[in-house]
Each structure stands twice: as structure tokens, then as C-alpha cells.
């Protein structure tokens, strides 16, 4: 069961090499569970060659599992409670639209 909500965030990165620290968008821990189940990232920029990097980390660790370049007009979906991620090397004048789909915690699937 997943429901669609009207919660989104628009981030504008004005400087070259901007970044966002490693984080989860939600959690299985009651204190930090904000209801977000799926995180959707949409990248757009006037520079069609903009390629911000999505860095996926090992759960509860600083170890990098994977690093991907996101293309302009691309959509990336992540499990909000399971996947810690960072954004780095974001080119100037790039927007990232984040949209979250809320849903109950899937306790049986707490690992990647």
C-alpha cells in the first residue's frame, strides 16, 4: 500500500560543485519516521550537460556502494527509509525537485 501526496521540495544550486550531505529521507525508528516511503529526484538545468552525482552509501556506514551521474530531465527513485544518499558535484544553475510518496513502514524489508 502506497499513497501519493502533495509534498515536494525544489532546491536550486547556484554555485559549481554544490553538494548535499549523506542522509536518509525517513527512518524505521519512530522518532525519525516522517512517513516518506519513496523519494523521487528530478534534475533540471539550463545546462543540458549538467551531471550531478548521486552517491549511495552502505546502510549505517560511510562506505560508498555506488556513484551515479544523474542526467538532466532524469528521474531517480529511492527507498526513503533504506537508502542513505548524498548529492555532489552539482553544477551551477541546477534545480533538483524532490517528491516523496508516503506509506507505512515495510518492516519486513528493512535492508537493501
C-alpha positions in Angstrom: 0.0 0.0 0.0 1.4 3.3 -1.1 -0.4 6.7 -1.3 0.6 9.7 -3.3 1.0 13.0 -1.5 1.5 16.6 -2.5 4.8 17.1 -0.7 7.7 18.3 -2.7 10.9 20.4 -2.4 12.6 22.4 -5.0 16.3 23.0 -4.5 18.4 25.5 -6.5 22.1 25.1 -6.6 23.7 28.4 -7.7 27.4 27.5 -7.3 29.5 24.9 -9.1 30.4 21.8 -7.0 27.5 22.2 -4.6 26.6 19.2 -2.5 24.2 17.7 0.0 25.4 15.6 2.9 24.6 11.9 3.3 21.2 11.4 4.7 18.0 9.3 4.8 14.8 10.9 3.8 13.0 8.9 6.5 13.6 6.1 9.1 12.2 3.0 10.6 12.8 4.5 14.1 9.6 6.0 15.3 11.3 9.2 16.4 12.6 9.8 12.9 9.9 8.3 10.8 8.2 11.1 8.8 6.1 8.7 6.7 8.2 9.0 3.5 8.5 5.7 1.7 9.8 6.6 -1.8 12.0 9.6 -2.7 11.9 10.8 -6.3 14.6 13.1 -7.5 14.1 15.0 -10.8 17.1 17.0 -12.2 16.7 20.0 -14.5 19.1 22.7 -15.6 19.6 25.2 -18.4 22.9 23.4 -18.9 22.0 20.1 -20.7 25.4 18.7 -19.8 24.8 19.1 -16.1 25.6 15.8 -14.3 25.2 15.9 -10.5 26.4 12.8 -8.8 24.2 10.6 -6.7 26.3 8.7 -4.1 24.6 5.7 -2.4 26.1 4.7 0.9 26.1 1.4 2.8 23.3 1.4 5.5 24.7 2.8 8.8 28.2 3.2 7.3 30.2 5.8 5.4 31.2 3.2 2.8 30.1 4.2 -0.7 28.2 1.4 -2.5 27.6 3.2 -5.8 28.1 6.5 -7.5 25.9 7.5 -10.5 25.7 10.6 -12.6 22.2 11.9 -12.9 21.2 13.4 -16.3 19.1 16.5 -16.9 15.4 15.5 -17.2 16.1 12.2 -15.4 14.0 10.7 -12.6 15.6 8.7 -9.8 13.6 6.7 -7.3 15.0 5.6 -3.9 13.5 3.8 -0.9 13.5 6.6 1.7 13.9 4.6 4.8 16.5 2.2 3.5 18.9 4.1 1.2 21.2 6.8 2.6 22.4 9.1 -0.2 24.3 12.2 -0.9 24.5 14.6 -3.9 27.8 16.0 -5.0 29.4 17.9 -7.9 26.2 19.7 -8.6 26.8 22.2 -11.4 25.8 25.9 -11.1 22.2 26.8 -12.0 20.8 23.3 -11.4 17.5 22.5 -9.9 16.6 19.3 -8.1 12.9 18.6 -7.5 12.3 16.1 -4.7 8.9 14.4 -4.4 8.0 12.0 -1.7 5.5 9.2 -1.6 4.3 8.4 1.9 3.4 5.0 3.1 3.6 2.7 6.0 6.9 1.3 7.1 7.6 -2.1 5.5 9.3 -3.7 8.5 10.0 -6.9 6.6 12.2 -5.1 4.1 14.5 -3.1 6.3 17.6 -3.9 4.3 18.9 -3.2 0.8 
